[in-house]
């Protein structure tokens, strides 16, 4: 998308235009941004690193909730 380096607040506003769900590994995002005002659901992955191998174990859980997670919320997905 060419969004590298964009601050979180602006990134979330751009994401809500294009997507229904925004997935991050930044655990601080829900505390730093007011996700309640967004037309977007945020999934915060609780993993040891952002390496694909660490994230892959959460894919079944992500798929199980991605269609029903409410917009304007931040949901933590962990092992």
PDB file with SEQRES, HELIX, SHEET and CRYST1 records, atoms N, CA, C and O in Angstrom:
SEQRES   1 A   79  UNK UNK UNK UNK UNK UNK UNK UNK UNK UNK UNK UNK UNK          
SEQRES   2 A   79  UNK UNK UNK UNK UNK UNK UNK UNK UNK UNK UNK UNK UNK          
SEQRES   3 A   79  UNK UNK UNK UNK UNK UNK UNK UNK UNK UNK UNK UNK UNK          
SEQRES   4 A   79  UNK UNK UNK UNK UNK UNK UNK UNK UNK UNK UNK UNK UNK          
SEQRES   5 A   79  UNK UNK UNK UNK UNK UNK UNK UNK UNK UNK UNK UNK UNK          
SEQRES   6 A   79  UNK UNK UNK UNK UNK UNK UNK UNK UNK UNK UNK UNK UNK          
SEQRES   7 A   79  UNK                                                          
HELIX    1 AA1 UNK A    8  UNK A   18  1                                  11    
HELIX    2 AA2 UNK A   29  UNK A   32  1                                   4    
HELIX    3 AA3 UNK A   35  UNK A   37  5                                   3    
HELIX    4 AA4 UNK A   52  UNK A   56  1                                   5    
HELIX    5 AA5 UNK A   59  UNK A   65  1                                   7    
SHEET    1 AA1 3 UNK A  21  UNK A  24  0                                        
SHEET    2 AA1 3 UNK A  41  UNK A  46  1                                        
SHEET    3 AA1 3 UNK A  74  UNK A  78  1                                        
CRYST1    1.000    1.000    1.000  90.00  90.00  90.00 P 1           1          
ATOM      1  N   UNK A   1       0.832  -1.195   0.000  1.00  0.00           N  
ATOM      2  CA  UNK A   1       0.000   0.000   0.000  1.00  0.00           C  
ATOM      3  C   UNK A   1       0.875   1.258   0.000  1.00  0.00           C  
ATOM      4  O   UNK A   1       0.389   2.358  -0.262  1.00  0.00           O  
ATOM      5  N   UNK A   2       2.136   1.092   0.288  1.00  0.00           N  
ATOM      6  CA  UNK A   2       3.008   2.257   0.354  1.00  0.00           C  
ATOM      7  C   UNK A   2       2.792   3.078   1.608  1.00  0.00           C  
ATOM      8  O   UNK A   2       3.040   4.284   1.605  1.00  0.00           O  
ATOM      9  N   UNK A   3       2.339   2.455   2.670  1.00  0.00           N  
ATOM     10  CA  UNK A   3       2.013   3.174   3.906  1.00  0.00           C  
ATOM     11  C   UNK A   3       3.113   3.095   4.955  1.00  0.00           C  
ATOM     12  O   UNK A   3       2.886   3.487   6.100  1.00  0.00           O  
ATOM     13  N   UNK A   4       4.273   2.611   4.612  1.00  0.00           N  
ATOM     14  CA  UNK A   4       5.373   2.508   5.570  1.00  0.00           C  
ATOM     15  C   UNK A   4       5.714   3.882   6.123  1.00  0.00           C  
ATOM     16  O   UNK A   4       5.790   4.861   5.380  1.00  0.00           O  
ATOM     17  N   UNK A   5       5.919   3.947   7.427  1.00  0.00           N  
ATOM     18  CA  UNK A   5       6.321   5.188   8.067  1.00  0.00           C  
ATOM     19  C   UNK A   5       5.197   6.130   8.424  1.00  0.00           C  
ATOM     20  O   UNK A   5       5.446   7.186   9.005  1.00  0.00           O  
ATOM     21  N   UNK A   6       3.963   5.780   8.094  1.00  0.00           N  
ATOM     22  CA  UNK A   6       2.819   6.638   8.420  1.00  0.00           C  
ATOM     23  C   UNK A   6       2.477   6.461   9.898  1.00  0.00           C  
ATOM     24  O   UNK A   6       2.380   5.329  10.371  1.00  0.00           O  
ATOM     25  N   UNK A   7       2.292   7.553  10.632  1.00  0.00           N  
ATOM     26  CA  UNK A   7       1.939   7.444  12.059  1.00  0.00           C  
ATOM     27  C   UNK A   7       0.630   6.674  12.264  1.00  0.00           C  
ATOM     28  O   UNK A   7      -0.247   6.676  11.399  1.00  0.00           O  
ATOM     29  N   UNK A   8       0.513   6.014  13.424  1.00  0.00           N  
ATOM     30  CA  UNK A   8      -0.630   5.134  13.687  1.00  0.00           C  
ATOM     31  C   UNK A   8      -1.987   5.787  13.484  1.00  0.00           C  
ATOM     32  O   UNK A   8      -2.866   5.180  12.872  1.00  0.00           O  
ATOM     33  N   UNK A   9      -2.185   6.993  13.971  1.00  0.00           N  
ATOM     34  CA  UNK A   9      -3.489   7.648  13.835  1.00  0.00           C  
ATOM     35  C   UNK A   9      -3.902   7.809  12.385  1.00  0.00           C  
ATOM     36  O   UNK A   9      -5.030   7.493  12.010  1.00  0.00           O  
ATOM     37  N   UNK A  10      -2.987   8.299  11.582  1.00  0.00           N  
ATOM     38  CA  UNK A  10      -3.268   8.473  10.159  1.00  0.00           C  
ATOM     39  C   UNK A  10      -3.407   7.119   9.467  1.00  0.00           C  
ATOM     40  O   UNK A  10      -4.241   6.950   8.577  1.00  0.00           O  
ATOM     41  N   UNK A  11      -2.593   6.167   9.879  1.00  0.00           N  
ATOM     42  CA  UNK A  11      -2.657   4.823   9.307  1.00  0.00           C  
ATOM     43  C   UNK A  11      -4.030   4.193   9.541  1.00  0.00           C  
ATOM     44  O   UNK A  11      -4.592   3.576   8.636  1.00  0.00           O  
ATOM     45  N   UNK A  12      -4.561   4.343  10.731  1.00  0.00           N  
ATOM     46  CA  UNK A  12      -5.891   3.809  11.033  1.00  0.00           C  
ATOM     47  C   UNK A  12      -6.975   4.488  10.198  1.00  0.00           C  
ATOM     48  O   UNK A  12      -7.902   3.829   9.728  1.00  0.00           O  
ATOM     49  N   UNK A  13      -6.862   5.791  10.015  1.00  0.00           N  
ATOM     50  CA  UNK A  13      -7.859   6.497   9.189  1.00  0.00           C  
ATOM     51  C   UNK A  13      -7.803   6.037   7.731  1.00  0.00           C  
ATOM     52  O   UNK A  13      -8.838   5.882   7.082  1.00  0.00           O  
ATOM     53  N   UNK A  14      -6.599   5.822   7.227  1.00  0.00           N  
ATOM     54  CA  UNK A  14      -6.466   5.296   5.864  1.00  0.00           C  
ATOM     55  C   UNK A  14      -7.019   3.881   5.776  1.00  0.00           C  
ATOM     56  O   UNK A  14      -7.706   3.534   4.816  1.00  0.00           O  
ATOM     57  N   UNK A  15      -6.718   3.067   6.780  1.00  0.00           N  
ATOM     58  CA  UNK A  15      -7.156   1.671   6.779  1.00  0.00           C  
ATOM     59  C   UNK A  15      -8.676   1.558   6.822  1.00  0.00           C  
ATOM     60  O   UNK A  15      -9.245   0.683   6.170  1.00  0.00           O  
ATOM     61  N   UNK A  16      -9.345   2.433   7.582  1.00  0.00           N  
ATOM     62  CA  UNK A  16     -10.805   2.301   7.682  1.00  0.00           C  
ATOM     63  C   UNK A  16     -11.502   2.631   6.370  1.00  0.00           C  
ATOM     64  O   UNK A  16     -12.652   2.241   6.173  1.00  0.00           O  
ATOM     65  N   UNK A  17     -10.836   3.335   5.478  1.00  0.00           N  
ATOM     66  CA  UNK A  17     -11.398   3.612   4.150  1.00  0.00           C  
ATOM     67  C   UNK A  17     -11.338   2.369   3.267  1.00  0.00           C  
ATOM     68  O   UNK A  17     -12.249   2.109   2.482  1.00  0.00           O  
ATOM     69  N   UNK A  18     -10.264   1.611   3.403  1.00  0.00           N  
ATOM     70  CA  UNK A  18     -10.001   0.471   2.525  1.00  0.00           C  
ATOM     71  C   UNK A  18     -10.413  -0.884   3.087  1.00  0.00           C  
ATOM     72  O   UNK A  18     -10.690  -1.811   2.326  1.00  0.00           O  
ATOM     73  N   UNK A  19     -10.456  -1.011   4.431  1.00  0.00           N  
ATOM     74  CA  UNK A  19     -10.615  -2.327   5.045  1.00  0.00           C  
ATOM     75  C   UNK A  19     -11.667  -2.322   6.149  1.00  0.00           C  
ATOM     76  O   UNK A  19     -12.077  -1.264   6.625  1.00  0.00           O  
ATOM     77  N   UNK A  20     -12.097  -3.512   6.550  1.00  0.00           N  
ATOM     78  CA  UNK A  20     -13.012  -3.681   7.681  1.00  0.00           C  
ATOM     79  C   UNK A  20     -12.271  -4.065   8.954  1.00  0.00           C  
ATOM     80  O   UNK A  20     -12.727  -3.780  10.062  1.00  0.00           O  
ATOM     81  N   UNK A  21     -11.114  -4.720   8.782  1.00  0.00           N  
ATOM     82  CA  UNK A  21     -10.329  -5.192   9.924  1.00  0.00           C  
ATOM     83  C   UNK A  21      -8.872  -4.805   9.708  1.00  0.00           C  
ATOM     84  O   UNK A  21      -8.336  -4.921   8.606  1.00  0.00           O  
ATOM     85  N   UNK A  22      -8.247  -4.343  10.783  1.00  0.00           N  
ATOM     86  CA  UNK A  22      -6.842  -3.947  10.764  1.00  0.00           C  
ATOM     87  C   UNK A  22      -6.107  -4.836  11.757  1.00  0.00           C  
ATOM     88  O   UNK A  22      -6.487  -4.894  12.927  1.00  0.00           O  
ATOM     89  N   UNK A  23      -5.064  -5.529  11.315  1.00  0.00           N  
ATOM     90  CA  UNK A  23      -4.342  -6.465  12.173  1.00  0.00           C  
ATOM     91  C   UNK A  23      -2.954  -5.911  12.460  1.00  0.00           C  
ATOM     92  O   UNK A  23      -2.208  -5.540  11.554  1.00  0.00           O  
ATOM     93  N   UNK A  24      -2.627  -5.864  13.769  1.00  0.00           N  
ATOM     94  CA  UNK A  24      -1.336  -5.320  14.203  1.00  0.00           C  
ATOM     95  C   UNK A  24      -0.714  -6.222  15.258  1.00  0.00           C  
ATOM     96  O   UNK A  24      -1.398  -7.024  15.893  1.00  0.00           O  
ATOM     97  N   UNK A  25       0.602  -6.076  15.434  1.00  0.00           N  
ATOM     98  CA  UNK A  25       1.277  -6.732  16.550  1.00  0.00           C  
ATOM     99  C   UNK A  25       1.653  -5.712  17.618  1.00  0.00           C  
ATOM    100  O   UNK A  25       2.257  -6.069  18.629  1.00  0.00           O  
ATOM    101  N   UNK A  26       1.302  -4.449  17.404  1.00  0.00           N  
ATOM    102  CA  UNK A  26       1.586  -3.381  18.364  1.00  0.00           C  
ATOM    103  C   UNK A  26       0.570  -3.431  19.495  1.00  0.00           C  
ATOM    104  O   UNK A  26      -0.570  -2.997  19.325  1.00  0.00           O  
ATOM    105  N   UNK A  27       0.969  -3.952  20.641  1.00  0.00           N  
ATOM    106  CA  UNK A  27       0.055  -4.110  21.772  1.00  0.00           C  
ATOM    107  C   UNK A  27      -0.368  -2.777  22.383  1.00  0.00           C  
ATOM    108  O   UNK A  27      -1.382  -2.714  23.079  1.00  0.00           O  
ATOM    109  N   UNK A  28       0.382  -1.726  22.137  1.00  0.00           N  
ATOM    110  CA  UNK A  28       0.061  -0.419  22.711  1.00  0.00           C  
ATOM    111  C   UNK A  28      -0.971   0.354  21.908  1.00  0.00           C  
ATOM    112  O   UNK A  28      -1.545   1.321  22.409  1.00  0.00           O  
ATOM    113  N   UNK A  29      -1.214  -0.051  20.681  1.00  0.00           N  
ATOM    114  CA  UNK A  29      -2.117   0.695  19.805  1.00  0.00           C  
ATOM    115  C   UNK A  29      -3.471   1.006  20.440  1.00  0.00           C  
ATOM    116  O   UNK A  29      -3.912   2.152  20.351  1.00  0.00           O  
ATOM    117  N   UNK A  30      -4.157   0.048  21.078  1.00  0.00           N  
ATOM    118  CA  UNK A  30      -5.474   0.369  21.657  1.00  0.00           C  
ATOM    119  C   UNK A  30      -5.405   1.409  22.781  1.00  0.00           C  
ATOM    120  O   UNK A  30      -6.402   2.072  23.069  1.00  0.00           O  
ATOM    121  N   UNK A  31      -4.252   1.555  23.408  1.00  0.00           N  
ATOM    122  CA  UNK A  31      -4.096   2.525  24.487  1.00  0.00           C  
ATOM    123  C   UNK A  31      -3.673   3.894  23.964  1.00  0.00           C  
ATOM    124  O   UNK A  31      -3.865   4.910  24.632  1.00  0.00           O  
ATOM    125  N   UNK A  32      -3.101   3.910  22.773  1.00  0.00           N  
ATOM    126  CA  UNK A  32      -2.606   5.149  22.190  1.00  0.00           C  
ATOM    127  C   UNK A  32      -3.584   5.778  21.208  1.00  0.00           C  
ATOM    128  O   UNK A  32      -3.478   6.968  20.911  1.00  0.00           O  
ATOM    129  N   UNK A  33      -4.534   5.001  20.699  1.00  0.00           N  
ATOM    130  CA  UNK A  33      -5.483   5.481  19.697  1.00  0.00           C  
ATOM    131  C   UNK A  33      -6.907   5.196  20.159  1.00  0.00           C  
ATOM    132  O   UNK A  33      -7.164   4.189  20.819  1.00  0.00           O  
ATOM    133  N   UNK A  34      -7.821   6.079  19.811  1.00  0.00           N  
ATOM    134  CA  UNK A  34      -9.230   5.897  20.158  1.00  0.00           C  
ATOM    135  C   UNK A  34      -9.901   5.059  19.067  1.00  0.00           C  
ATOM    136  O   UNK A  34     -10.479   5.601  18.126  1.00  0.00           O  
ATOM    137  N   UNK A  35      -9.820   3.753  19.201  1.00  0.00           N  
ATOM    138  CA  UNK A  35     -10.376   2.864  18.181  1.00  0.00           C  
ATOM    139  C   UNK A  35     -11.905   2.875  18.175  1.00  0.00           C  
ATOM    140  O   UNK A  35     -12.519   2.443  17.199  1.00  0.00           O  
ATOM    141  N   UNK A  36     -12.523   3.359  19.242  1.00  0.00           N  
ATOM    142  CA  UNK A  36     -13.990   3.381  19.329  1.00  0.00           C  
ATOM    143  C   UNK A  36     -14.615   4.277  18.267  1.00  0.00           C  
ATOM    144  O   UNK A  36     -15.775   4.080  17.906  1.00  0.00           O  
ATOM    145  N   UNK A  37     -13.879   5.249  17.764  1.00  0.00           N  
ATOM    146  CA  UNK A  37     -14.432   6.171  16.768  1.00  0.00           C  
ATOM    147  C   UNK A  37     -14.209   5.685  15.338  1.00  0.00           C  
ATOM    148  O   UNK A  37     -14.634   6.339  14.386  1.00  0.00           O  
ATOM    149  N   UNK A  38     -13.557   4.561  15.189  1.00  0.00           N  
ATOM    150  CA  UNK A  38     -13.219   4.060  13.856  1.00  0.00           C  
ATOM    151  C   UNK A  38     -14.297   3.150  13.288  1.00  0.00           C  
ATOM    152  O   UNK A  38     -14.950   2.408  14.022  1.00  0.00           O  
ATOM    153  N   UNK A  39     -14.471   3.213  11.998  1.00  0.00           N  
ATOM    154  CA  UNK A  39     -15.342   2.290  11.285  1.00  0.00           C  
ATOM    155  C   UNK A  39     -14.475   1.105  10.842  1.00  0.00           C  
ATOM    156  O   UNK A  39     -14.379   0.784   9.657  1.00  0.00           O  
ATOM    157  N   UNK A  40     -13.856   0.478  11.828  1.00  0.00           N  
ATOM    158  CA  UNK A  40     -12.837  -0.519  11.592  1.00  0.00           C  
ATOM    159  C   UNK A  40     -12.667  -1.337  12.871  1.00  0.00           C  
ATOM    160  O   UNK A  40     -12.707  -0.791  13.974  1.00  0.00           O  
ATOM    161  N   UNK A  41     -12.480  -2.622  12.723  1.00  0.00           N  
ATOM    162  CA  UNK A  41     -12.138  -3.470  13.867  1.00  0.00           C  
ATOM    163  C   UNK A  41     -10.627  -3.639  13.879  1.00  0.00           C  
ATOM    164  O   UNK A  41     -10.003  -3.758  12.824  1.00  0.00           O  
ATOM    165  N   UNK A  42     -10.043  -3.650  15.065  1.00  0.00           N  
ATOM    166  CA  UNK A  42      -8.602  -3.822  15.196  1.00  0.00           C  
ATOM    167  C   UNK A  42      -8.336  -5.145  15.908  1.00  0.00           C  
ATOM    168  O   UNK A  42      -8.878  -5.403  16.982  1.00  0.00           O  
ATOM    169  N   UNK A  43      -7.504  -5.969  15.303  1.00  0.00           N  
ATOM    170  CA  UNK A  43      -7.042  -7.194  15.943  1.00  0.00           C  
ATOM    171  C   UNK A  43      -5.589  -6.977  16.338  1.00  0.00           C  
ATOM    172  O   UNK A  43      -4.749  -6.648  15.501  1.00  0.00           O  
ATOM    173  N   UNK A  44      -5.305  -7.162  17.608  1.00  0.00           N  
ATOM    174  CA  UNK A  44      -3.949  -7.006  18.120  1.00  0.00           C  
ATOM    175  C   UNK A  44      -3.403  -8.404  18.405  1.00  0.00           C  
ATOM    176  O   UNK A  44      -3.903  -9.112  19.280  1.00  0.00           O  
ATOM    177  N   UNK A  45      -2.379  -8.787  17.662  1.00  0.00           N  
ATOM    178  CA  UNK A  45      -1.808 -10.115  17.820  1.00  0.00           C  
ATOM    179  C   UNK A  45      -0.791 -10.101  18.951  1.00  0.00           C  
ATOM    180  O   UNK A  45       0.146  -9.304  18.951  1.00  0.00           O  
ATOM    181  N   UNK A  46      -0.987 -10.984  19.901  1.00  0.00           N  
ATOM    182  CA  UNK A  46      -0.070 -11.101  21.029  1.00  0.00           C  
ATOM    183  C   UNK A  46       0.865 -12.267  20.726  1.00  0.00           C  
ATOM    184  O   UNK A  46       0.562 -13.425  21.012  1.00  0.00           O  
ATOM    185  N   UNK A  47       2.007 -11.926  20.142  1.00  0.00           N  
ATOM    186  CA  UNK A  47       2.998 -12.917  19.733  1.00  0.00           C  
ATOM    187  C   UNK A  47       4.383 -12.473  20.200  1.00  0.00           C  
ATOM    188  O   UNK A  47       4.585 -11.311  20.552  1.00  0.00           O  
ATOM    189  N   UNK A  48       5.331 -13.407  20.201  1.00  0.00           N  
ATOM    190  CA  UNK A  48       6.674 -13.075  20.660  1.00  0.00           C  
ATOM    191  C   UNK A  48       7.424 -12.191  19.678  1.00  0.00           C  
ATOM    192  O   UNK A  48       8.309 -11.438  20.084  1.00  0.00           O  
ATOM    193  N   UNK A  49       7.092 -12.266  18.396  1.00  0.00           N  
ATOM    194  CA  UNK A  49       7.733 -11.416  17.385  1.00  0.00           C  
ATOM    195  C   UNK A  49       6.785 -11.271  16.196  1.00  0.00           C  
ATOM    196  O   UNK A  49       5.740 -11.920  16.136  1.00  0.00           O  
ATOM    197  N   UNK A  50       7.164 -10.418  15.263  1.00  0.00           N  
ATOM    198  CA  UNK A  50       6.336 -10.259  14.065  1.00  0.00           C  
ATOM    199  C   UNK A  50       6.809 -11.170  12.924  1.00  0.00           C  
ATOM    200  O   UNK A  50       6.456 -10.957  11.764  1.00  0.00           O  
ATOM    201  N   UNK A  51       7.602 -12.175  13.262  1.00  0.00           N  
ATOM    202  CA  UNK A  51       8.024 -13.153  12.257  1.00  0.00           C  
ATOM    203  C   UNK A  51       6.826 -14.015  11.851  1.00  0.00           C  
ATOM    204  O   UNK A  51       5.965 -14.335  12.670  1.00  0.00           O  
ATOM    205  N   UNK A  52       6.795 -14.377  10.587  1.00  0.00           N  
ATOM    206  CA  UNK A  52       5.687 -15.164  10.052  1.00  0.00           C  
ATOM    207  C   UNK A  52       5.463 -16.451  10.842  1.00  0.00           C  
ATOM    208  O   UNK A  52       4.318 -16.827  11.098  1.00  0.00           O  
ATOM    209  N   UNK A  53       6.525 -17.120  11.225  1.00  0.00           N  
ATOM    210  CA  UNK A  53       6.394 -18.376  11.971  1.00  0.00           C  
ATOM    211  C   UNK A  53       5.651 -18.171  13.285  1.00  0.00           C  
ATOM    212  O   UNK A  53       4.878 -19.035  13.698  1.00  0.00           O  
ATOM    213  N   UNK A  54       5.874 -17.041  13.944  1.00  0.00           N  
ATOM    214  CA  UNK A  54       5.185 -16.755  15.202  1.00  0.00           C  
ATOM    215  C   UNK A  54       3.729 -16.365  14.983  1.00  0.00           C  
ATOM    216  O   UNK A  54       2.861 -16.697  15.790  1.00  0.00           O  
ATOM    217  N   UNK A  55       3.473 -15.670  13.905  1.00  0.00           N  
ATOM    218  CA  UNK A  55       2.116 -15.213  13.607  1.00  0.00           C  
ATOM    219  C   UNK A  55       1.238 -16.348  13.087  1.00  0.00           C  
ATOM    220  O   UNK A  55       0.040 -16.379  13.369  1.00  0.00           O  
ATOM    221  N   UNK A  56       1.812 -17.269  12.339  1.00  0.00           N  
ATOM    222  CA  UNK A  56       1.045 -18.355  11.722  1.00  0.00           C  
ATOM    223  C   UNK A  56       0.235 -19.169  12.716  1.00  0.00           C  
ATOM    224  O   UNK A  56      -0.837 -19.664  12.369  1.00  0.00           O  
ATOM    225  N   UNK A  57       0.710 -19.320  13.926  1.00  0.00           N  
ATOM    226  CA  UNK A  57      -0.025 -20.127  14.905  1.00  0.00           C  
ATOM    227  C   UNK A  57      -1.361 -19.484  15.279  1.00  0.00           C  
ATOM    228  O   UNK A  57      -2.246 -20.161  15.802  1.00  0.00           O  
ATOM    229  N   UNK A  58      -1.516 -18.188  15.017  1.00  0.00           N  
ATOM    230  CA  UNK A  58      -2.759 -17.495  15.353  1.00  0.00           C  
ATOM    231  C   UNK A  58      -3.771 -17.470  14.212  1.00  0.00           C  
ATOM    232  O   UNK A  58      -4.907 -17.038  14.406  1.00  0.00           O  
ATOM    233  N   UNK A  59      -3.384 -17.916  13.052  1.00  0.00           N  
ATOM    234  CA  UNK A  59      -4.279 -17.842  11.888  1.00  0.00           C  
ATOM    235  C   UNK A  59      -5.630 -18.510  12.129  1.00  0.00           C  
ATOM    236  O   UNK A  59      -6.646 -17.912  11.776  1.00  0.00           O  
ATOM    237  N   UNK A  60      -5.711 -19.706  12.706  1.00  0.00           N  
ATOM    238  CA  UNK A  60      -7.042 -20.291  12.949  1.00  0.00           C  
ATOM    239  C   UNK A  60      -7.917 -19.410  13.856  1.00  0.00           C  
ATOM    240  O   UNK A  60      -9.120 -19.287  13.626  1.00  0.00           O  
ATOM    241  N   UNK A  61      -7.323 -18.809  14.867  1.00  0.00           N  
ATOM    242  CA  UNK A  61      -8.094 -17.927  15.752  1.00  0.00           C  
ATOM    243  C   UNK A  61      -8.527 -16.663  15.033  1.00  0.00           C  
ATOM    244  O   UNK A  61      -9.646 -16.189  15.226  1.00  0.00           O  
ATOM    245  N   UNK A  62      -7.651 -16.114  14.208  1.00  0.00           N  
ATOM    246  CA  UNK A  62      -7.996 -14.916  13.438  1.00  0.00           C  
ATOM    247  C   UNK A  62      -9.161 -15.223  12.506  1.00  0.00           C  
ATOM    248  O   UNK A  62     -10.127 -14.462  12.444  1.00  0.00           O  
ATOM    249  N   UNK A  63      -9.075 -16.324  11.788  1.00  0.00           N  
ATOM    250  CA  UNK A  63     -10.133 -16.700  10.850  1.00  0.00           C  
ATOM    251  C   UNK A  63     -11.461 -16.959  11.557  1.00  0.00           C  
ATOM    252  O   UNK A  63     -12.527 -16.714  10.993  1.00  0.00           O  
ATOM    253  N   UNK A  64     -11.394 -17.451  12.778  1.00  0.00           N  
ATOM    254  CA  UNK A  64     -12.618 -17.756  13.524  1.00  0.00           C  
ATOM    255  C   UNK A  64     -13.371 -16.497  13.947  1.00  0.00           C  
ATOM    256  O   UNK A  64     -14.584 -16.551  14.146  1.00  0.00           O  
ATOM    257  N   UNK A  65     -12.678 -15.362  14.090  1.00  0.00           N  
ATOM    258  CA  UNK A  65     -13.358 -14.150  14.576  1.00  0.00           C  
ATOM    259  C   UNK A  65     -13.408 -13.000  13.587  1.00  0.00           C  
ATOM    260  O   UNK A  65     -14.150 -12.040  13.794  1.00  0.00           O  
ATOM    261  N   UNK A  66     -12.637 -13.080  12.526  1.00  0.00           N  
ATOM    262  CA  UNK A  66     -12.486 -11.922  11.637  1.00  0.00           C  
ATOM    263  C   UNK A  66     -13.819 -11.430  11.058  1.00  0.00           C  
ATOM    264  O   UNK A  66     -13.974 -10.228  10.842  1.00  0.00           O  
ATOM    265  N   UNK A  67     -14.765 -12.302  10.806  1.00  0.00           N  
ATOM    266  CA  UNK A  67     -16.043 -11.894  10.212  1.00  0.00           C  
ATOM    267  C   UNK A  67     -17.035 -11.347  11.232  1.00  0.00           C  
ATOM    268  O   UNK A  67     -18.050 -10.761  10.856  1.00  0.00           O  
ATOM    269  N   UNK A  68     -16.754 -11.533  12.507  1.00  0.00           N  
ATOM    270  CA  UNK A  68     -17.735 -11.120  13.520  1.00  0.00           C  
ATOM    271  C   UNK A  68     -17.208 -10.091  14.512  1.00  0.00           C  
ATOM    272  O   UNK A  68     -17.974  -9.579  15.329  1.00  0.00           O  
ATOM    273  N   UNK A  69     -15.931  -9.784  14.459  1.00  0.00           N  
ATOM    274  CA  UNK A  69     -15.370  -8.818  15.408  1.00  0.00           C  
ATOM    275  C   UNK A  69     -15.998  -7.435  15.145  1.00  0.00           C  
ATOM    276  O   UNK A  69     -16.029  -6.977  14.003  1.00  0.00           O  
ATOM    277  N   UNK A  70     -16.495  -6.779  16.195  1.00  0.00           N  
ATOM    278  CA  UNK A  70     -17.193  -5.509  15.991  1.00  0.00           C  
ATOM    279  C   UNK A  70     -16.257  -4.355  15.644  1.00  0.00           C  
ATOM    280  O   UNK A  70     -15.145  -4.254  16.164  1.00  0.00           O  
ATOM    281  N   UNK A  71     -16.728  -3.503  14.766  1.00  0.00           N  
ATOM    282  CA  UNK A  71     -15.983  -2.299  14.425  1.00  0.00           C  
ATOM    283  C   UNK A  71     -15.934  -1.380  15.641  1.00  0.00           C  
ATOM    284  O   UNK A  71     -16.835  -1.392  16.480  1.00  0.00           O  
ATOM    285  N   UNK A  72     -14.880  -0.591  15.723  1.00  0.00           N  
ATOM    286  CA  UNK A  72     -14.728   0.311  16.855  1.00  0.00           C  
ATOM    287  C   UNK A  72     -14.196  -0.375  18.093  1.00  0.00           C  
ATOM    288  O   UNK A  72     -14.271   0.176  19.191  1.00  0.00           O  
ATOM    289  N   UNK A  73     -13.656  -1.584  17.929  1.00  0.00           N  
ATOM    290  CA  UNK A  73     -13.089  -2.311  19.069  1.00  0.00           C  
ATOM    291  C   UNK A  73     -11.694  -2.792  18.727  1.00  0.00           C  
ATOM    292  O   UNK A  73     -11.323  -2.913  17.559  1.00  0.00           O  
ATOM    293  N   UNK A  74     -10.930  -3.064  19.774  1.00  0.00           N  
ATOM    294  CA  UNK A  74      -9.617  -3.689  19.628  1.00  0.00           C  
ATOM    295  C   UNK A  74      -9.687  -5.026  20.364  1.00  0.00           C  
ATOM    296  O   UNK A  74      -9.975  -5.074  21.560  1.00  0.00           O  
ATOM    297  N   UNK A  75      -9.424  -6.091  19.649  1.00  0.00           N  
ATOM    298  CA  UNK A  75      -9.502  -7.431  20.210  1.00  0.00           C  
ATOM    299  C   UNK A  75      -8.112  -8.061  20.187  1.00  0.00           C  
ATOM    300  O   UNK A  75      -7.449  -8.095  19.151  1.00  0.00           O  
ATOM    301  N   UNK A  76      -7.689  -8.551  21.329  1.00  0.00           N  
ATOM    302  CA  UNK A  76      -6.386  -9.220  21.428  1.00  0.00           C  
ATOM    303  C   UNK A  76      -6.556 -10.675  21.033  1.00  0.00           C  
ATOM    304  O   UNK A  76      -7.460 -11.362  21.508  1.00  0.00           O  
ATOM    305  N   UNK A  77      -5.677 -11.134  20.161  1.00  0.00           N  
ATOM    306  CA  UNK A  77      -5.665 -12.536  19.737  1.00  0.00           C  
ATOM    307  C   UNK A  77      -4.338 -13.115  20.213  1.00  0.00           C  
ATOM    308  O   UNK A  77      -3.267 -12.644  19.827  1.00  0.00           O  
ATOM    309  N   UNK A  78      -4.422 -14.137  21.051  1.00  0.00           N  
ATOM    310  CA  UNK A  78      -3.216 -14.750  21.584  1.00  0.00           C  
ATOM    311  C   UNK A  78      -3.333 -16.260  21.532  1.00  0.00           C  
ATOM    312  O   UNK A  78      -4.403 -16.804  21.258  1.00  0.00           O  
ATOM    313  N   UNK A  79      -2.216 -16.935  21.800  1.00  0.00           N  
ATOM    314  CA  UNK A  79      -2.192 -18.400  21.780  1.00  0.00           C  
ATOM    315  C   UNK A  79      -3.026 -18.976  22.900  1.00  0.00           C  
ATOM    316  O   UNK A  79      -3.120 -20.196  23.034  1.00  0.00           O  
TER     317      UNK A  79                                                      
END                                                                             
